[in-house]
Amino acid sequence: MMSLPSQLPPSPRVRALRLAAVLTALAMLTASVLGIAYALKPSAEPAPEAGFAAGSALRHGSSSAEGKSLGDTYGNGKIPLDELVRIGPGRYLAPEAAAAFTLLAAGLREAGYAVKVNSAYRSLADQEGLAKRYGLLSEGGTAAVGTSEHGLGISVDMPLSGEALRWMESHAARHGFGNTVAGEPWHWTFVGAR
């Protein structure tokens, strides 16, 4: 009597593929549960007051309380990557800035614009290298001397079309971002929720 393929025992290759699929599913489930647990972890930060992020500084060149505290703790451009949140390949921000940027990027995409981040957190060595390559702001270049808002993990540089730039100018503040460097339409800094 002839056996149908569904009646034959699975080959070792099929068994290995099934096992790999089950292990992958378990790893994904574990990562999801840990991610949700981390997201729901109570924050030790005080609640926002009057529509502003707690302790956020809104003047030009200032930083969010979180970015400033990470900078105060470690130094501008010396924040360990494990204190930051990945927002893209090789791109990191302070946790509060990263959460706000995720919403900002979603809004940009929903409006039909591409989101690309050329730069986010920069180490002090990276910042000093940029100053050597592109010159200092004070001398007509495009880099801050020694330290920058990037070194606090609160700024992103994004190439924007004219229409995307207009969208950012109209909507970024709702997500806590502002264009804090005159003459640099690509530079957006988390200044706190408004």
C-alpha positions as CSV (number, residue, x, y, z in Angstrom):
1,M,0.0,0.0,0.0
2,M,1.2,3.5,-0.9
3,S,1.8,6.1,1.8
4,L,0.8,9.7,1.3
5,P,3.3,12.4,2.2
6,S,1.1,13.6,5.1
7,Q,1.3,10.1,6.5
8,L,5.1,9.9,6.5
9,P,7.1,10.9,9.6
10,P,8.7,14.3,9.2
11,S,12.3,14.3,8.0
12,P,15.1,15.5,10.3
13,R,15.3,18.7,8.2
14,V,11.6,19.4,8.7
15,R,11.9,18.7,12.4
16,A,14.9,21.1,12.7
17,L,12.9,23.8,10.9
18,R,9.9,23.4,13.1
19,L,12.1,23.6,16.2
20,A,13.8,26.7,14.9
21,A,10.4,28.3,14.3
22,V,9.2,27.5,17.8
23,L,12.4,28.8,19.4
24,T,12.2,32.0,17.3
25,A,8.5,32.5,18.3
26,L,9.5,32.0,22.0
27,A,12.4,34.5,21.7
28,M,10.1,37.1,20.1
29,L,7.4,36.5,22.8
30,T,10.0,36.9,25.5
31,A,11.4,40.1,23.9
32,S,7.9,41.5,23.6
33,V,7.0,40.8,27.2
34,L,10.3,42.4,28.4
35,G,9.7,45.4,26.2
36,I,6.1,45.9,27.6
37,A,7.4,45.4,31.1
38,Y,10.1,48.1,30.6
39,A,7.6,50.5,29.0
40,L,5.2,50.1,31.9
41,K,7.9,50.4,34.5
42,P,7.0,53.4,36.8
43,S,9.1,56.4,36.3
44,A,10.9,58.1,39.1
45,E,10.4,61.5,37.4
46,P,7.9,64.0,38.7
47,A,4.7,64.5,36.7
48,P,4.7,67.2,34.0
49,E,3.5,70.6,35.2
50,A,1.3,73.0,33.2
51,G,1.8,71.2,29.8
52,F,5.6,71.2,30.0
53,A,7.9,68.2,30.5
54,A,9.0,68.2,34.1
55,G,12.0,70.5,34.4
56,S,12.4,71.1,30.7
57,A,14.3,74.1,29.7
58,L,12.8,76.0,26.7
59,R,15.3,78.7,26.0
60,H,17.6,78.6,23.0
61,G,20.5,76.2,23.4
62,S,19.1,74.5,26.5
63,S,18.1,70.9,26.9
64,S,15.5,68.7,28.4
65,A,15.8,67.9,32.0
66,E,16.6,64.3,31.2
67,G,19.2,65.2,28.6
68,K,20.8,67.7,30.9
69,S,20.8,65.2,33.8
70,L,22.5,62.6,31.6
71,G,25.0,65.2,30.5
72,D,25.5,66.4,34.1
73,T,26.0,62.8,35.2
74,Y,28.4,61.6,32.4
75,G,29.4,64.8,30.6
76,N,28.5,66.1,27.2
77,G,29.4,63.5,24.6
78,K,30.2,60.9,27.3
79,I,26.8,59.3,27.9
80,P,27.1,55.4,27.7
81,L,25.0,54.0,24.9
82,D,23.2,51.7,27.4
83,E,21.7,54.9,28.9
84,L,20.3,55.9,25.5
85,V,17.5,54.5,23.3
86,R,18.1,53.4,19.8
87,I,16.0,55.3,17.3
88,G,17.6,53.8,14.1
89,P,20.7,52.1,12.9
90,G,23.5,53.6,14.9
91,R,21.3,56.5,16.1
92,Y,20.5,57.1,19.8
93,L,18.7,59.6,22.0
94,A,18.0,60.1,25.7
95,P,14.9,58.1,26.6
96,E,12.4,61.0,26.9
97,A,13.7,62.5,23.6
98,A,13.5,59.1,21.9
99,A,9.9,58.6,22.9
100,A,9.0,62.0,21.6
101,F,10.9,61.5,18.4
102,T,9.1,58.2,17.8
103,L,5.8,60.1,17.8
104,L,7.3,63.0,15.7
105,A,8.6,60.5,13.1
106,A,5.2,58.7,12.9
107,G,3.5,62.0,12.3
108,L,6.0,62.9,9.5
109,R,5.5,59.5,7.9
110,E,1.7,59.8,8.2
111,A,1.9,63.1,6.4
112,G,3.7,61.3,3.6
113,Y,7.3,62.4,4.3
114,A,10.3,60.1,4.5
115,V,12.1,60.1,7.9
116,K,15.9,59.8,7.8
117,V,18.2,60.6,10.7
118,N,21.7,61.6,9.7
119,S,22.9,62.2,13.2
120,A,21.6,61.9,16.8
121,Y,23.7,61.4,19.9
122,R,27.4,62.2,19.3
123,S,30.4,61.3,21.5
124,L,32.7,64.2,22.3
125,A,35.3,62.7,20.0
126,D,32.8,62.6,17.1
127,Q,31.8,66.3,17.8
128,E,35.5,67.4,17.9
129,G,36.0,65.5,14.6
130,L,33.1,67.4,13.0
131,A,34.4,70.7,14.2
132,K,37.8,70.0,12.5
133,R,36.1,68.9,9.3
134,Y,33.3,71.4,9.0
135,G,34.5,74.4,11.0
136,L,33.1,76.0,14.1
137,L,29.8,77.8,14.2
138,S,31.5,80.9,15.6
139,E,33.8,80.9,12.5
140,G,31.1,80.3,9.9
141,G,31.2,76.5,10.0
142,T,28.5,74.1,11.0
143,A,29.8,72.5,14.2
144,A,29.6,73.5,17.8
145,V,32.8,73.9,19.7
146,G,33.7,70.8,21.8
147,T,30.2,70.0,23.0
148,S,26.7,70.2,21.5
149,E,23.1,69.3,22.0
150,H,23.9,66.1,20.2
151,G,26.3,65.2,23.1
152,L,23.3,65.4,25.5
153,G,21.3,62.9,23.4
154,I,18.5,65.3,22.6
155,S,19.1,66.4,19.0
156,V,18.7,64.9,15.6
157,D,19.8,66.1,12.2
158,M,17.4,65.1,9.4
159,P,17.5,65.9,5.7
160,L,14.1,67.5,4.9
161,S,12.4,68.6,1.7
162,G,10.9,72.0,1.6
163,E,7.4,70.6,2.3
164,A,8.7,68.3,5.1
165,L,10.5,71.3,6.6
166,R,7.2,73.3,6.6
167,W,5.5,70.4,8.2
168,M,8.2,70.3,10.9
169,E,7.9,74.0,11.5
170,S,4.2,73.6,12.0
171,H,4.1,70.3,14.0
172,A,7.4,69.6,15.7
173,A,6.6,71.7,18.8
174,R,3.6,69.5,19.5
175,H,6.1,66.7,20.0
176,G,8.5,68.7,22.0
177,F,11.0,69.5,19.3
178,G,12.4,72.9,18.1
179,N,14.9,74.1,15.6
180,T,17.4,75.5,18.0
181,V,20.3,76.4,15.7
182,A,19.7,79.3,13.3
183,G,20.7,78.5,9.7
184,E,20.5,74.7,10.3
185,P,17.0,73.6,9.2
186,W,18.0,70.0,9.6
187,H,18.8,70.3,13.3
188,W,15.9,69.6,15.7
189,T,16.3,69.4,19.4
190,F,14.0,68.0,22.1
191,V,13.1,70.9,24.3
192,G,10.2,69.4,26.2
193,A,6.5,68.9,25.6
194,R,4.4,71.9,25.1
